[in-house]
Amino acid sequence: MRSTGLLLLLFLSVSFVFAGCKQGEEAVEKSEEMHEEAQQKFDASMPDKLAPEVWNLIQTENYKLTWKTWPEKATIYVNPIAFEAIGKDDAEFPIGAIIVREKLSNEGNVEKVNVAYRIGGNEETKGWFAADYAPDGEVIKVYERPVNIRP
């Protein structure tokens, strides 16, 4: 009788383990599916969400006072990562490079600020994020494919 009870207990334990494993596999598959859907939604909306953060970053960095200008380009500011890459004409800018171009009016006032930021991760844009801003930081346009990174 005692061995029958142990066998029954062992059988039930094994059954629960197999049932739990099956449910675990289904949960993992569903989780992966949900992650892929979330990733697609995030990728589609990321540039618009990123634009204000990039503006805040360049303001926090105080780019006009702390960054160097592109050689012979007084209205193009580059962070230290980008500045180091400028001398290497054939080289790509590394991840973390930020280039800020100010478009001036005839009177010399800033009309528009273009920011290109190499954040990596997006094959279509070669890892670049780019947007135009009004002088007050309002996002004017987020580019799907940044062009003309080097002036």
GUBATI-695119 format. One record per residue (C-alpha): residue number from 1; x, y, z. Coordinates in Angstrom, 1 decimal, decimal comma. Example, Ala and Ser with C-alpha at 12.3 -4.5 7.8 and 13.67 -1.06 7.14 Angstrom:
# residues 2
(pt 1; (12,3; -4,5; 7,8)) (pt 2; (13,7; -1,1; 7,1)) 
***
This chain:
# residues 151
(pt 1; (0,0; 0,0; 0,0)) (pt 2; (2,8; 2,4; 0,9)) (pt 3; (4,6; 1,8; -2,4)) (pt 4; (1,3; 2,4; -4,3)) (pt 5; (0,9; 5,7; -2,6)) (pt 6; (4,5; 6,7; -3,4)) (pt 7; (4,0; 5,7; -7,1)) (pt 8; (0,8; 7,7; -7,2)) (pt 9; (2,5; 10,7; -5,7)) (pt 10; (5,4; 10,3; -8,1)) (pt 11; (3,0; 10,0; -11,1)) (pt 12; (1,1; 13,1; -10,1)) (pt 13; (4,3; 15,1; -9,5)) (pt 14; (5,6; 14,2; -13,0)) (pt 15; (2,3; 15,0; -14,5)) (pt 16; (2,3; 18,5; -12,9)) (pt 17; (5,9; 19,1; -14,1)) (pt 18; (5,0; 18,2; -17,7)) (pt 19; (1,8; 20,3; -17,6)) (pt 20; (3,7; 23,2; -16,1)) (pt 21; (6,4; 23,0; -18,8)) (pt 22; (3,8; 23,0; -21,5)) (pt 23; (2,1; 26,1; -20,0)) (pt 24; (5,6; 27,7; -19,6)) (pt 25; (6,4; 27,2; -23,3)) (pt 26; (3,0; 28,8; -24,3)) (pt 27; (3,7; 31,7; -22,0)) (pt 28; (7,2; 32,2; -23,5)) (pt 29; (5,8; 32,1; -27,1)) (pt 30; (3,1; 34,6; -26,2)) (pt 31; (5,7; 36,8; -24,4)) (pt 32; (8,0; 36,8; -27,5)) (pt 33; (5,0; 37,6; -29,7)) (pt 34; (4,0; 40,5; -27,5)) (pt 35; (7,6; 41,7; -27,4)) (pt 36; (7,8; 41,7; -31,2)) (pt 37; (4,6; 43,7; -31,5)) (pt 38; (5,8; 46,2; -28,9)) (pt 39; (9,1; 46,5; -30,7)) (pt 40; (7,4; 47,3; -34,0)) (pt 41; (5,2; 49,9; -32,4)) (pt 42; (8,1; 51,4; -30,6)) (pt 43; (10,3; 51,5; -33,7)) (pt 44; (7,6; 53,3; -35,6)) (pt 45; (7,1; 56,0; -33,0)) (pt 46; (10,6; 56,3; -31,7)) (pt 47; (11,9; 59,2; -33,7)) (pt 48; (9,0; 61,5; -32,7)) (pt 49; (9,5; 60,6; -29,1)) (pt 50; (13,3; 61,0; -29,3)) (pt 51; (13,2; 64,5; -30,9)) (pt 52; (12,4; 66,4; -27,6)) (pt 53; (15,0; 64,4; -25,7)) (pt 54; (17,7; 65,2; -28,3)) (pt 55; (16,9; 68,9; -28,0)) (pt 56; (17,1; 68,7; -24,2)) (pt 57; (20,4; 66,9; -24,5)) (pt 58; (22,1; 69,6; -26,7)) (pt 59; (20,7; 72,3; -24,4)) (pt 60; (22,0; 70,6; -21,3)) (pt 61; (25,4; 70,2; -23,1)) (pt 62; (25,3; 74,0; -23,9)) (pt 63; (26,6; 73,2; -27,3)) (pt 64; (27,3; 76,9; -28,3)) (pt 65; (29,7; 77,4; -25,4)) (pt 66; (31,2; 73,9; -24,9)) (pt 67; (31,5; 72,3; -28,3)) (pt 68; (33,9; 73,2; -31,1)) (pt 69; (32,7; 74,3; -34,5)) (pt 70; (33,3; 72,4; -37,7)) (pt 71; (36,5; 73,8; -39,3)) (pt 72; (35,6; 76,8; -41,4)) (pt 73; (31,9; 76,4; -40,6)) (pt 74; (31,0; 78,9; -37,8)) (pt 75; (27,4; 77,8; -37,5)) (pt 76; (28,0; 74,0; -37,3)) (pt 77; (28,8; 72,8; -33,8)) (pt 78; (30,1; 69,3; -33,1)) (pt 79; (30,5; 67,4; -29,8)) (pt 80; (33,9; 66,0; -28,9)) (pt 81; (33,1; 62,6; -30,4)) (pt 82; (32,2; 64,1; -33,8)) (pt 83; (35,1; 66,6; -33,7)) (pt 84; (37,6; 63,7; -33,4)) (pt 85; (36,1; 62,0; -36,5)) (pt 86; (36,1; 65,1; -38,7)) (pt 87; (39,8; 64,8; -39,5)) (pt 88; (39,2; 61,3; -40,9)) (pt 89; (37,5; 62,2; -44,2)) (pt 90; (36,8; 58,5; -45,1)) (pt 91; (35,7; 57,4; -41,6)) (pt 92; (32,2; 57,2; -40,5)) (pt 93; (31,2; 59,2; -37,4)) (pt 94; (31,1; 56,9; -34,4)) (pt 95; (28,0; 56,3; -32,3)) (pt 96; (27,5; 59,2; -30,0)) (pt 97; (28,5; 61,9; -32,5)) (pt 98; (26,2; 64,9; -32,6)) (pt 99; (26,3; 67,7; -35,2)) (pt 100; (24,2; 70,9; -34,7)) (pt 101; (23,7; 73,2; -37,7)) (pt 102; (22,2; 76,6; -37,2)) (pt 103; (20,4; 78,2; -40,1)) (pt 104; (20,7; 82,0; -39,9)) (pt 105; (18,5; 84,7; -41,3)) (pt 106; (20,0; 87,6; -43,3)) (pt 107; (20,0; 89,5; -40,1)) (pt 108; (22,1; 86,8; -38,4)) (pt 109; (19,3; 85,4; -36,1)) (pt 110; (18,9; 81,7; -35,7)) (pt 111; (15,9; 80,6; -37,8)) (pt 112; (16,2; 76,8; -37,6)) (pt 113; (18,5; 74,3; -35,8)) (pt 114; (19,2; 71,0; -37,5)) (pt 115; (20,6; 68,2; -35,3)) (pt 116; (22,1; 64,9; -36,5)) (pt 117; (22,8; 62,4; -33,8)) (pt 118; (24,5; 59,0; -34,5)) (pt 119; (22,6; 56,8; -32,0)) (pt 120; (23,1; 53,5; -33,8)) (pt 121; (20,7; 50,6; -34,1)) (pt 122; (18,8; 51,5; -37,3)) (pt 123; (20,2; 50,0; -40,5)) (pt 124; (17,9; 52,1; -42,7)) (pt 125; (19,4; 55,4; -41,4)) (pt 126; (22,9; 54,0; -40,8)) (pt 127; (22,2; 54,7; -37,1)) (pt 128; (21,5; 58,5; -37,6)) (pt 129; (18,7; 60,4; -36,1)) (pt 130; (18,0; 63,9; -37,5)) (pt 131; (15,5; 66,6; -36,9)) (pt 132; (14,9; 70,3; -37,4)) (pt 133; (13,9; 72,5; -34,5)) (pt 134; (12,7; 76,1; -34,1)) (pt 135; (15,0; 78,2; -31,9)) (pt 136; (12,7; 77,6; -28,9)) (pt 137; (13,1; 73,8; -29,3)) (pt 138; (9,8; 73,1; -31,0)) (pt 139; (10,2; 70,1; -33,4)) (pt 140; (9,7; 71,2; -37,0)) (pt 141; (10,5; 68,0; -38,8)) (pt 142; (12,0; 64,6; -38,0)) (pt 143; (13,8; 63,0; -40,9)) (pt 144; (13,3; 59,4; -41,9)) (pt 145; (16,6; 59,3; -43,7)) (pt 146; (19,2; 61,8; -42,7)) (pt 147; (21,4; 63,0; -45,6)) (pt 148; (24,5; 65,2; -46,0)) (pt 149; (26,0; 64,6; -42,6)) (pt 150; (29,3; 66,1; -43,7)) (pt 151; (29,0; 69,7; -45,1)) 
***
